[in-house]
Amino acid sequence: MLDVYNSQRKKTGKVIERGAALAKGEYQLAAAAVIINQEKFLITQRHPAKQMGLFWEVPGGAVEAEETSRSAALRELKEEIGIVVQSSELQFVETICYEQLNLLIDGYVVSQNIELSELVLQPEEVIAARLASFSEIKELQETRQFTPFDFMLCQVIQERQMKGRLK
């Protein structure tokens, strides 16, 4: 079950099943956790059977009813790629609104040295993982191979890093 939010990221009191249609002005909340490894982004490729199959993205997913987005980000990292991160390591970036899918995404970033060989991919969710520079992510976005909402988040993180406003 998922809570429904308004455009100001406030719960409406409505709860829906995953996949249920949302009305205009209603949003589902998701959490995304961007891992930065030596100035590169850890990205994963979606399973082909999923919506936007084979697109590249950052780890994340739906925030379940009564769950915090921080808890969801930590859960998704563990479920999708087998990485355990402490809550204190996650730095909140901002909430991205993606109107086309009635989606609000709370974005987090964590700097961590990850060896790709250490990842444990959840096969029904993720089929590949790699480290990519922002320019590589931009190229994937331009060729419609990267989820647009995750691109928006990566773009914000890249801009803030360049301005020295992220750890």
MDTraj code that builds the backbone (N, CA, C; nanometers):
import mdtraj as md
import numpy as np

residues = "MET LEU ASP VAL TYR ASN SER GLN ARG LYS LYS THR GLY LYS VAL ILE GLU ARG GLY ALA ALA LEU ALA LYS GLY GLU TYR GLN LEU ALA ALA ALA ALA VAL ILE ILE ASN GLN GLU LYS PHE LEU ILE THR GLN ARG HIS PRO ALA LYS GLN MET GLY LEU PHE TRP GLU VAL PRO GLY GLY ALA VAL GLU ALA GLU GLU THR SER ARG SER ALA ALA LEU ARG GLU LEU LYS GLU GLU ILE GLY ILE VAL VAL GLN SER SER GLU LEU GLN PHE VAL GLU THR ILE CYS TYR GLU GLN LEU ASN LEU LEU ILE ASP GLY TYR VAL VAL SER GLN ASN ILE GLU LEU SER GLU LEU VAL LEU GLN PRO GLU GLU VAL ILE ALA ALA ARG LEU ALA SER PHE SER GLU ILE LYS GLU LEU GLN GLU THR ARG GLN PHE THR PRO PHE ASP PHE MET LEU CYS GLN VAL ILE GLN GLU ARG GLN MET LYS GLY ARG LEU LYS".split()
xyz = np.array([
    [0.0843, -0.1180, 0.0000],
    [0.0000, 0.0000, 0.0000],
    [0.0887, 0.1241, 0.0000],
    [0.0398, 0.2268, -0.0693],
    [0.1156, 0.3505, -0.0837],
    [0.0308, 0.4699, -0.0408],
    [0.0925, 0.5628, 0.0308],
    [0.0253, 0.6875, 0.0638],
    [0.0182, 0.7741, -0.0611],
    [-0.0849, 0.8568, -0.0702],
    [-0.0988, 0.9523, -0.1801],
    [-0.0651, 1.0908, -0.1246],
    [0.0108, 1.1664, -0.2044],
    [0.0574, 1.2987, -0.1649],
    [0.0016, 1.4044, -0.2591],
    [0.0020, 1.5310, -0.2121],
    [-0.0302, 1.6425, -0.3010],
    [0.0997, 1.7020, -0.3544],
    [0.0897, 1.8046, -0.4362],
    [0.2095, 1.8615, -0.4995],
    [0.3051, 1.9270, -0.4001],
    [0.2572, 1.9563, -0.2790],
    [0.3436, 2.0123, -0.1748],
    [0.4063, 1.9040, -0.0874],
    [0.3945, 1.7781, -0.1319],
    [0.4506, 1.6628, -0.0645],
    [0.3853, 1.6359, 0.0713],
    [0.2598, 1.6696, 0.0830],
    [0.1827, 1.6420, 0.2045],
    [0.0906, 1.5239, 0.1779],
    [0.0806, 1.4329, 0.2766],
    [-0.0105, 1.3194, 0.2622],
    [-0.1539, 1.3685, 0.2539],
    [-0.2304, 1.3063, 0.1636],
    [-0.3706, 1.3446, 0.1462],
    [-0.4636, 1.2656, 0.2386],
    [-0.4125, 1.1587, 0.2975],
    [-0.4966, 1.0701, 0.3766],
    [-0.5460, 0.9510, 0.2959],
    [-0.5265, 0.9551, 0.1655],
    [-0.5672, 0.8468, 0.0769],
    [-0.4529, 0.7457, 0.0664],
    [-0.4879, 0.6176, 0.0621],
    [-0.3912, 0.5100, 0.0454],
    [-0.4354, 0.4267, -0.0740],
    [-0.3390, 0.3881, -0.1582],
    [-0.3716, 0.3111, -0.2789],
    [-0.2850, 0.1859, -0.2879],
    [-0.3284, 0.0945, -0.3717],
    [-0.2476, -0.0228, -0.4060],
    [-0.1412, 0.0205, -0.5058],
    [-0.0266, -0.0437, -0.5032],
    [0.0780, -0.0157, -0.6025],
    [0.0206, -0.0371, -0.7429],
    [0.0459, 0.0587, -0.8309],
    [-0.0014, 0.0487, -0.9682],
    [-0.1377, 0.1113, -0.9931],
    [-0.2088, 0.1516, -0.8881],
    [-0.3397, 0.2145, -0.9063],
    [-0.3236, 0.3525, -0.9698],
    [-0.4231, 0.3903, -1.0481],
    [-0.4186, 0.5207, -1.1157],
    [-0.4353, 0.6331, -1.0137],
    [-0.3655, 0.7422, -1.0404],
    [-0.3761, 0.8612, -0.9572],
    [-0.4450, 0.9722, -1.0356],
    [-0.5235, 1.0536, -0.9662],
    [-0.5904, 1.1671, -1.0296],
    [-0.4914, 1.2815, -1.0463],
    [-0.5269, 1.3788, -1.1272],
    [-0.4441, 1.4978, -1.1445],
    [-0.4254, 1.5632, -1.0072],
    [-0.3017, 1.5977, -0.9765],
    [-0.2723, 1.6598, -0.8469],
    [-0.2424, 1.5606, -0.7358],
    [-0.2518, 1.4302, -0.7663],
    [-0.2157, 1.3263, -0.6702],
    [-0.0820, 1.2669, -0.7126],
    [-0.0005, 1.2325, -0.6119],
    [0.1347, 1.1832, -0.6398],
    [0.1700, 1.0646, -0.5525],
    [0.2499, 0.9772, -0.6096],
    [0.3131, 0.8678, -0.5357],
    [0.4519, 0.9166, -0.4973],
    [0.4984, 0.8800, -0.3794],
    [0.6320, 0.9182, -0.3343],
    [0.7286, 0.8026, -0.3548],
    [0.8436, 0.8349, -0.4111],
    [0.9513, 0.7376, -0.4286],
    [1.0766, 0.7950, -0.3637],
    [1.1730, 0.7092, -0.3408],
    [1.3023, 0.7513, -0.2877],
    [1.4109, 0.6976, -0.3788],
    [1.5111, 0.7806, -0.4039],
    [1.6245, 0.7399, -0.4866],
    [1.7525, 0.7680, -0.4100],
    [1.8457, 0.6736, -0.4156],
    [1.9729, 0.6875, -0.3450],
    [2.0865, 0.6845, -0.4464],
    [2.1474, 0.7987, -0.4655],
    [2.2573, 0.8106, -0.5607],
    [2.3878, 0.7851, -0.4866],
    [2.4587, 0.6815, -0.5287],
    [2.5899, 0.6525, -0.4707],
    [2.6956, 0.7144, -0.5603],
    [2.7776, 0.7999, -0.5007],
    [2.8889, 0.8611, -0.5723],
    [3.0152, 0.7866, -0.5307],
    [3.0849, 0.7354, -0.6297],
    [3.2070, 0.6590, -0.6069],
    [3.3179, 0.7261, -0.6876],
    [3.4037, 0.7985, -0.6183],
    [3.5150, 0.8675, -0.6829],
    [3.4669, 0.9499, -0.8032],
    [3.3686, 1.0357, -0.7782],
    [3.3107, 1.1290, -0.8754],
    [3.2285, 1.0631, -0.9850],
    [3.2031, 0.9334, -0.9739],
    [3.1160, 0.8647, -1.0693],
    [2.9895, 0.8205, -0.9967],
    [2.8831, 0.8096, -1.0731],
    [2.7532, 0.7684, -1.0211],
    [2.7373, 0.6180, -1.0404],
    [2.6878, 0.5500, -0.9383],
    [2.6531, 0.4087, -0.9530],
    [2.5140, 0.4033, -1.0157],
    [2.5045, 0.3437, -1.1342],
    [2.3755, 0.3317, -1.2013],
    [2.3457, 0.1843, -1.2268],
    [2.2177, 0.1545, -1.2353],
    [2.1741, 0.0169, -1.2571],
    [2.0796, 0.0121, -1.3761],
    [2.0715, -0.1050, -1.4368],
    [1.9828, -0.1224, -1.5512],
    [1.8608, -0.2025, -1.5093],
    [1.7436, -0.1489, -1.5425],
    [1.6166, -0.2108, -1.5039],
    [1.5933, -0.3425, -1.5785],
    [1.5286, -0.4347, -1.5113],
    [1.4893, -0.5619, -1.5718],
    [1.3988, -0.5326, -1.6923],
    [1.4133, -0.6074, -1.8031],
    [1.3345, -0.5789, -1.9235],
    [1.1835, -0.5919, -1.9053],
    [1.1370, -0.6702, -1.8088],
    [0.9929, -0.6890, -1.7887],
    [0.9286, -0.5747, -1.7098],
    [1.0093, -0.4876, -1.6521],
    [0.9559, -0.3767, -1.5723],
    [0.9180, -0.2594, -1.6627],
    [0.8329, -0.1706, -1.6096],
    [0.8052, -0.0456, -1.6794],
    [0.9392, 0.0242, -1.7044],
    [0.9588, 0.0795, -1.8208],
    [1.0850, 0.1409, -1.8625],
    [1.1985, 0.0375, -1.8600],
    [1.1664, -0.0852, -1.8975],
    [1.2633, -0.1939, -1.8999],
    [1.3873, -0.1602, -1.9812],
    [1.5004, -0.2017, -1.9302],
    [1.6340, -0.1826, -1.9870],
    [1.6872, -0.0390, -1.9742],
    [1.6070, 0.0520, -1.9214],
    [1.6571, 0.1867, -1.8950],
    [1.7562, 0.1809, -1.7794],
    [1.8508, 0.2720, -1.7799],
    [1.9439, 0.2884, -1.6688],
    [1.8814, 0.3845, -1.5689],
    [1.9160, 0.3677, -1.4425],
    [1.8582, 0.4473, -1.3339],
    [1.9526, 0.4471, -1.2152],
    [1.9105, 0.5128, -1.1076],
    [1.9808, 0.5006, -0.9801],
    [1.8934, 0.4145, -0.8885],
    [1.9522, 0.3476, -0.7896],
    [1.8712, 0.2631, -0.7021],
    [1.7609, 0.3429, -0.6323],
    [1.6443, 0.2835, -0.6244],
    [1.5326, 0.3496, -0.5567],
    [1.4032, 0.2794, -0.5861],
    [1.2973, 0.3329, -0.5283],
    [1.1665, 0.2744, -0.5502],
    [1.0609, 0.3406, -0.4651],
    [0.9426, 0.2840, -0.4680],
    [0.8268, 0.3405, -0.3995],
    [0.8458, 0.3430, -0.2485],
    [0.7954, 0.4492, -0.1885],
    [0.7897, 0.4604, -0.0426],
    [0.6568, 0.3989, -0.0005],
    [0.6625, 0.2949, 0.0802],
    [0.5409, 0.2259, 0.1223],
    [0.4651, 0.3086, 0.2259],
    [0.3356, 0.2803, 0.2418],
    [0.2524, 0.3525, 0.3381],
    [0.3179, 0.3504, 0.4756],
    [0.3228, 0.4646, 0.5367],
    [0.3787, 0.4847, 0.6715],
    [0.5307, 0.4690, 0.6792],
    [0.5975, 0.4504, 0.5684],
    [0.7433, 0.4405, 0.5652],
    [0.7995, 0.5797, 0.5342],
    [0.9153, 0.6121, 0.5875],
    [0.9800, 0.7379, 0.5500],
    [1.0585, 0.7176, 0.4208],
    [1.0833, 0.8257, 0.3503],
    [1.1599, 0.8126, 0.2261],
    [1.3032, 0.7709, 0.2562],
    [1.3583, 0.8156, 0.3675],
    [1.4943, 0.7756, 0.4059],
    [1.5000, 0.6244, 0.4273],
    [1.4018, 0.5703, 0.4990],
    [1.3962, 0.4246, 0.5210],
    [1.3806, 0.3501, 0.3895],
    [1.2989, 0.4055, 0.2991],
    [1.2789, 0.3417, 0.1690],
    [1.4084, 0.3419, 0.0883],
    [1.4823, 0.4529, 0.0921],
    [1.6099, 0.4600, 0.0188],
    [1.7071, 0.3546, 0.0712],
    [1.7159, 0.3412, 0.2017],
    [1.8047, 0.2409, 0.2620],
    [1.7601, 0.0996, 0.2244],
    [1.6289, 0.0754, 0.2297],
    [1.5739, -0.0564, 0.1948],
    [1.6020, -0.0896, 0.0486],
    [1.5797, 0.0060, -0.0399],
    [1.6002, -0.0179, -0.1827],
    [1.7467, -0.0458, -0.2152],
    [1.8392, 0.0235, -0.1506],
    [1.9817, -0.0047, -0.1726],
    [2.0136, -0.1491, -0.1359],
    [1.9602, -0.1927, -0.0229],
    [1.9864, -0.3301, 0.0228],
    [1.9184, -0.4315, -0.0692],
    [1.7914, -0.4073, -0.1037],
    [1.7170, -0.5022, -0.1861],
    [1.7714, -0.5106, -0.3288],
    [1.7938, -0.3959, -0.3908],
    [1.8287, -0.3947, -0.5328],
    [1.9738, -0.4301, -0.5618],
    [2.0660, -0.3839, -0.4751],
    [2.2077, -0.4053, -0.5068],
    [2.2890, -0.4625, -0.3901],
    [2.2225, -0.4936, -0.2781],
    [2.2910, -0.5586, -0.1673],
    [2.3856, -0.4693, -0.0890],
    [2.3637, -0.3390, -0.0921],
    [2.4506, -0.2451, -0.0210],
    [2.3812, -0.1959, 0.1044],
    [2.4510, -0.2051, 0.2172],
    [2.3983, -0.1537, 0.3428],
    [2.4654, -0.0195, 0.3712],
    [2.3828, 0.0820, 0.3887],
    [2.4288, 0.2174, 0.4176],
    [2.3611, 0.2607, 0.5472],
    [2.4324, 0.3319, 0.6304],
    [2.3741, 0.3847, 0.7537],
    [2.2912, 0.5085, 0.7214],
    [2.1836, 0.5281, 0.7934],
    [2.0966, 0.6428, 0.7719],
    [2.1739, 0.7743, 0.7763],
    [2.2689, 0.7838, 0.8672],
    [2.3478, 0.9065, 0.8821],
    [2.4364, 0.9361, 0.7608],
    [2.4609, 0.8348, 0.6778],
    [2.5437, 0.8541, 0.5578],
    [2.4658, 0.9147, 0.4411],
    [2.3334, 0.9044, 0.4463],
    [2.2496, 0.9572, 0.3380],
    [2.2296, 1.1068, 0.3566],
    [2.2605, 1.1818, 0.2545],
    [2.2386, 1.3266, 0.2566],
    [2.1190, 1.3572, 0.1680],
    [2.0152, 1.4191, 0.2262],
    [1.8975, 1.4558, 0.1467],
    [1.9373, 1.5655, 0.0489],
    [1.8923, 1.5532, -0.0759],
    [1.9242, 1.6523, -0.1785],
    [1.8025, 1.7413, -0.2026],
    [1.6955, 1.6842, -0.2548],
    [1.5701, 1.7569, -0.2728],
    [1.4638, 1.6621, -0.3250],
    [1.3408, 1.7127, -0.3305],
    [1.2307, 1.6366, -0.3877],
    [1.2124, 1.6812, -0.5326],
    [1.2146, 1.5838, -0.6222],
    [1.1951, 1.6076, -0.7655],
    [1.0498, 1.5734, -0.7979],
    [0.9835, 1.6585, -0.8734],
    [0.8465, 1.6313, -0.9176],
    [0.8495, 1.5926, -1.0644],
    [0.7988, 1.4738, -1.0943],
    [0.7893, 1.4268, -1.2323],
    [0.6411, 1.4084, -1.2646],
    [0.5817, 1.5155, -1.3190],
    [0.4372, 1.5211, -1.3445],
    [0.3861, 1.4079, -1.4331],
    [0.4658, 1.3691, -1.5348],
    [0.4193, 1.2703, -1.6325],
    [0.3779, 1.1385, -1.5683],
    [0.4381, 1.1041, -1.4547],
    [0.4041, 0.9789, -1.3859],
    [0.3428, 1.0029, -1.2479],
    [0.3002, 1.1261, -1.2211],
    [0.2458, 1.1608, -1.0887],
    [0.3409, 1.1130, -0.9787],
    [0.4660, 1.1518, -0.9931],
    [0.5701, 1.0985, -0.9070],
    [0.6488, 1.2100, -0.8389],
    [0.6660, 1.1966, -0.7089],
    [0.7572, 1.2794, -0.6315],
    [0.8721, 1.1884, -0.5897],
    [0.9940, 1.2339, -0.6092],
    [1.1104, 1.1522, -0.5732],
    [1.1954, 1.2281, -0.4736],
    [1.2081, 1.1725, -0.3535],
    [1.3013, 1.2273, -0.2557],
    [1.4385, 1.1729, -0.2904],
    [1.5293, 1.2616, -0.3244],
    [1.6624, 1.2208, -0.3653],
    [1.7640, 1.2319, -0.2542],
    [1.8448, 1.1286, -0.2409],
    [1.9521, 1.1230, -0.1421],
    [2.0822, 1.0927, -0.2141],
    [2.1924, 1.1323, -0.1523],
    [2.3236, 1.1013, -0.2070],
    [2.4114, 1.0495, -0.0941],
    [2.4997, 0.9584, -0.1292],
    [2.5978, 0.9057, -0.0344],
    [2.7274, 0.8826, -0.1115],
    [2.8378, 0.9230, -0.0513],
    [2.9688, 0.8953, -0.1122],
    [3.0212, 0.7664, -0.0520],
    [3.0511, 0.6703, -0.1374],
    [3.0980, 0.5410, -0.0885],
    [3.1787, 0.4727, -0.1984],
    [3.2936, 0.4200, -0.1598],
    [3.3724, 0.3430, -0.2561],
    [3.3114, 0.2042, -0.2672],
    [3.2632, 0.1737, -0.3837],
    [3.1952, 0.0468, -0.4100],
    [3.2719, -0.0280, -0.5180],
    [3.2945, -0.1543, -0.4944],
    [3.3474, -0.2424, -0.5993],
    [3.2262, -0.3087, -0.6644],
    [3.2149, -0.2967, -0.7939],
    [3.0999, -0.3555, -0.8625],
    [3.0881, -0.5048, -0.8354],
    [3.2004, -0.5706, -0.8161],
    [3.1996, -0.7148, -0.7893],
    [3.1349, -0.7478, -0.6540],
    [3.1220, -0.6490, -0.5658],
    [3.0608, -0.6706, -0.4338],
    [2.9087, -0.6583, -0.4375],
    [2.8547, -0.6048, -0.5448],
    [2.7101, -0.5850, -0.5534],
    [2.6384, -0.7185, -0.5667],
    [2.5222, -0.7266, -0.5049],
    [2.4347, -0.8427, -0.5178],
    [2.3058, -0.7909, -0.5809],
    [2.2940, -0.8094, -0.7124],
    [2.1802, -0.7554, -0.7857],
    [2.0559, -0.8407, -0.7645],
    [1.9439, -0.7743, -0.7395],
    [1.8155, -0.8435, -0.7281],
    [1.7681, -0.8726, -0.8707],
    [1.7722, -0.9994, -0.9142],
    [1.7530, -1.0316, -1.0561],
    [1.6205, -0.9875, -1.1164],
    [1.5133, -0.9829, -1.0389],
    [1.3851, -0.9414, -1.0964],
    [1.3719, -0.7889, -1.1070],
    [1.4693, -0.7175, -1.0517],
    [1.4687, -0.5708, -1.0556],
    [1.5808, -0.5137, -1.1416],
    [1.7020, -0.5669, -1.1235],
    [1.8235, -0.5075, -1.1792],
    [1.9019, -0.6141, -1.2545],
    [1.9434, -0.5818, -1.3796],
    [2.0192, -0.6807, -1.4561],
    [2.1654, -0.6428, -1.4746],
    [2.2011, -0.5177, -1.4445],
    [2.3404, -0.4746, -1.4605],
    [2.3651, -0.3509, -1.3755],
    [2.4920, -0.3263, -1.3467],
    [2.5317, -0.2067, -1.2721],
    [2.6650, -0.1590, -1.3272],
    [2.6855, -0.0290, -1.3200],
    [2.8124, 0.0273, -1.3645],
    [2.8329, 0.1634, -1.3010],
    [2.9545, 0.2111, -1.3081],
    [2.9860, 0.3469, -1.2647],
    [2.9903, 0.4338, -1.3894],
    [2.9301, 0.5520, -1.3808],
    [2.9229, 0.6408, -1.4971],
    [2.9466, 0.7848, -1.4555],
    [3.0175, 0.8564, -1.5398],
    [3.0343, 1.0002, -1.5182],
    [2.9015, 1.0686, -1.5515],
    [2.8881, 1.1931, -1.5081],
    [2.7650, 1.2644, -1.5414],
    [2.7515, 1.2806, -1.6927],
    [2.8603, 1.3007, -1.7633],
    [2.8511, 1.3150, -1.9093],
    [2.8017, 1.1847, -1.9737],
    [2.8398, 1.0706, -1.9200],
    [2.7885, 0.9428, -1.9720],
    [2.6387, 0.9291, -1.9435],
    [2.5970, 0.9726, -1.8242],
    [2.4542, 0.9689, -1.7901],
    [2.3769, 1.0616, -1.8825],
    [2.4325, 1.1782, -1.9089],
    [2.3678, 1.2743, -1.9994],
    [2.3513, 1.2133, -2.1389],
    [2.4518, 1.1427, -2.1851],
    [2.4436, 1.0761, -2.3156],
    [2.3347, 0.9684, -2.3150],
    [2.3266, 0.8910, -2.2060],
    [2.2202, 0.7905, -2.1946],
    [2.0829, 0.8576, -2.1961],
    [2.0710, 0.9705, -2.1280],
    [1.9440, 1.0439, -2.1268],
    [1.9084, 1.0938, -2.2666],
    [2.0064, 1.1475, -2.3364],
    [1.9821, 1.2012, -2.4712],
    [1.9409, 1.0933, -2.5699],
    [1.9840, 0.9702, -2.5466],
    [1.9460, 0.8582, -2.6338],
    [1.8301, 0.7771, -2.5758],
    [1.7619, 0.8361, -2.4789],
    [1.6430, 0.7766, -2.4143],
    [1.6722, 0.6383, -2.3558],
    [1.7830, 0.6298, -2.2830],
    [1.8200, 0.5052, -2.2167],
    [1.8342, 0.5236, -2.0654],
    [1.7956, 0.6417, -2.0144],
    [1.8071, 0.6705, -1.8714],
    [1.6733, 0.7268, -1.8255],
    [1.6257, 0.6813, -1.7087],
    [1.4964, 0.7298, -1.6603],
    [1.5025, 0.8814, -1.6414],
    [1.4062, 0.9542, -1.6976],
    [1.4129, 1.1006, -1.6947],
    [1.4095, 1.1601, -1.5542],
    [1.3343, 1.0996, -1.4634],
    [1.3265, 1.1534, -1.3279],
    [1.4580, 1.1334, -1.2534],
    [1.5246, 1.0214, -1.2758],
    [1.6556, 1.0005, -1.2135],
    [1.7609, 1.0917, -1.2763],
    [1.7460, 1.1201, -1.4054],
    [1.8373, 1.2158, -1.4692],
    [1.8235, 1.3523, -1.4031],
    [1.6994, 1.3932, -1.3762],
    [1.6769, 1.5225, -1.3106],
    [1.7515, 1.5274, -1.1771],
    [1.7452, 1.4190, -1.1009],
    [1.8136, 1.4131, -0.9716],
    [1.9650, 1.4161, -0.9896],
    [2.0164, 1.3374, -1.0824],
    [2.1613, 1.3360, -1.1072],
    [2.2104, 1.4739, -1.1505],
    [2.1293, 1.5434, -1.2274],
    [2.1652, 1.6770, -1.2731],
    [2.1754, 1.7739, -1.1547],
    [2.0809, 1.7668, -1.0623],
    [2.0845, 1.8515, -0.9431],
    [2.2098, 1.8199, -0.8607],
    [2.2393, 1.6926, -0.8427],
    [2.3570, 1.6520, -0.7651],
    [2.4843, 1.7014, -0.8326],
    [2.4936, 1.6854, -0.9641],
    [2.6112, 1.7313, -1.0372],
    [2.6308, 1.8821, -1.0206],
    [2.5229, 1.9578, -1.0336],
    [2.5313, 2.1037, -1.0184],
    [2.5775, 2.1420, -0.8778],
    [2.5226, 2.0751, -0.7780],
    [2.5604, 2.1063, -0.6395],
    [2.7041, 2.0663, -0.6098],
    [2.7479, 1.9552, -0.6667],
    [2.8878, 1.9149, -0.6475],
    [2.9812, 2.0186, -0.7080],
    [2.9468, 2.0668, -0.8252],
    [3.0313, 2.1652, -0.8930],
    [3.0395, 2.2962, -0.8133],
    [2.9321, 2.3269, -0.7397],
    [2.9295, 2.4483, -0.6580],
    [2.9843, 2.4226, -0.5171],
    [3.0244, 2.2971, -0.4905],
    [3.0777, 2.2624, -0.3595],
    [2.9741, 2.2592, -0.2498],
    [2.8465, 2.2344, -0.2881],
    [2.7380, 2.2357, -0.1890],
    [2.6952, 2.0959, -0.1448],
    [2.7706, 1.9940, -0.1797],
    [2.7479, 1.8589, -0.1305],
    [2.8757, 1.8103, -0.0672],
    [2.8590, 1.7248, 0.0341],
    [2.9766, 1.6672, 0.1017],
    [3.0623, 1.5903, 0.0039],
])
top = md.Topology()
chain = top.add_chain()
for i, resn in enumerate(residues, 1):
    res = top.add_residue(resn, chain, resSeq=i)
    for name in ("N", "CA", "C"):
        top.add_atom(name, md.element.get_by_symbol(name[0]), res)
traj = md.Trajectory(xyz[None], top)
